[in-house]
Amino acid sequence: MVIVNEDMTQEVFAQAKDPLVKEKDQFALDRNRWMVLWLYVCIACERIVDGEKVAEGFYGFENDYTEEMAIKLAKCLKENLENGDFADWISHWNSTYKERYTCDENDLKAFIDFCGFSGGFTV
């Protein structure tokens, strides 16, 4: 889902499906950070995120991810964070695009945490 703030910045967020999830029921980033994070998710977890969901995740088309998919994403991303793949990828990304579009390890950790506890989610 895309929300336009009063200052015209955009936030993209994922909403948890599980009604019992209170503490981490949303994951939000500004649009530029989300685009970089989502690109990484799609590359690192290409076996989990299919082609339609890739595009829809960029544009906030209320795309559903089941609890099973969310847990698989969390495991895949955690593994890539721990083995240094994300650090290598984001370093290369930042050297190419500087700070115009970026995200960081904390964004990825927060998304991993969200995926693991969301019960599935809608982007």
C-alpha positions in Angstrom: 0.0 0.0 0.0 1.3 3.5 -0.8 0.4 6.4 1.5 1.2 10.0 0.5 2.1 12.1 3.5 1.3 15.8 4.0 4.8 16.7 2.9 4.2 14.7 -0.3 6.7 12.0 0.6 5.5 8.5 0.1 5.5 5.6 2.5 5.1 2.0 1.4 4.1 -0.5 4.0 3.1 -4.0 4.5 0.2 -4.9 6.7 0.2 -8.1 8.8 -2.7 -10.5 8.2 -2.7 -12.0 11.7 -5.1 -10.0 13.8 -3.3 -11.0 16.9 -0.1 -9.3 15.8 -0.1 -6.0 17.6 3.5 -5.0 18.1 4.7 -5.4 14.6 1.5 -5.2 12.5 3.0 -2.9 9.9 6.3 -2.4 8.2 6.9 1.0 6.7 9.7 2.7 4.7 9.8 5.7 2.5 9.3 4.8 -1.1 13.0 5.0 -2.1 14.2 2.8 0.7 11.3 0.3 0.0 12.2 0.1 -3.7 15.8 -0.9 -2.9 14.8 -3.3 -0.2 12.1 -4.9 -2.3 14.6 -5.3 -5.2 17.0 -7.1 -2.9 14.2 -9.3 -1.6 13.2 -10.2 -5.2 16.8 -11.0 -6.2 17.8 -12.9 -3.0 14.5 -14.9 -2.7 13.6 -15.3 -6.4 12.3 -18.8 -5.7 9.8 -17.5 -3.3 8.6 -14.2 -4.9 7.1 -14.9 -8.4 7.2 -12.5 -11.3 3.8 -10.9 -10.7 4.5 -10.3 -7.1 7.8 -8.7 -7.9 6.2 -5.9 -9.9 3.2 -5.5 -7.6 5.5 -5.1 -4.6 7.1 -2.1 -6.2 3.9 -0.3 -6.9 1.8 -1.2 -3.8 -0.9 -3.2 -5.5 -2.2 -4.9 -2.2 -0.4 -8.1 -3.0 -1.0 -11.0 -0.5 1.8 -13.1 0.9 0.7 -16.2 2.9 2.1 -17.0 6.3 4.2 -19.8 4.7 5.6 -17.4 2.2 6.4 -14.8 4.8 8.3 -17.4 6.9 10.2 -18.5 3.9 11.1 -14.9 3.1 12.3 -14.4 6.7 14.5 -17.5 6.6 16.0 -16.7 3.1 16.7 -13.1 4.0 18.2 -14.0 7.4 20.5 -16.4 5.7 21.6 -13.8 3.2 22.2 -11.3 6.0 24.3 -13.7 8.0 26.4 -14.9 5.1 27.3 -11.4 4.0 25.4 -11.4 0.7 23.3 -8.4 1.7 26.3 -6.4 2.8 28.1 -7.1 -0.5 25.0 -6.3 -2.5 24.2 -3.0 -0.7 27.8 -1.9 -0.9 27.8 -2.4 -4.6 24.4 -0.7 -4.9 25.5 2.3 -2.9 28.7 2.7 -4.9 26.6 2.9 -8.0 23.6 5.0 -6.9 25.1 6.8 -3.9 22.6 7.9 -1.4 19.7 8.7 -3.8 18.2 5.3 -3.3 19.4 3.2 -0.4 18.5 1.1 2.5 20.5 -0.5 5.2 21.0 -3.6 7.3 18.5 -2.3 9.9 15.8 -2.0 7.3 16.4 -5.6 6.3 16.5 -6.8 9.9 13.2 -5.0 10.6 11.6 -6.6 7.5 12.9 -10.1 8.4 11.4 -9.6 11.9 8.1 -8.4 10.4 7.9 -11.4 8.0 8.6 -13.8 10.8 5.8 -12.6 13.0 3.2 -11.2 10.6 1.2 -14.3 9.9 1.4 -13.4 6.2 1.1 -9.9 4.9 -0.3 -7.6 2.3 2.0 -5.1 0.5 
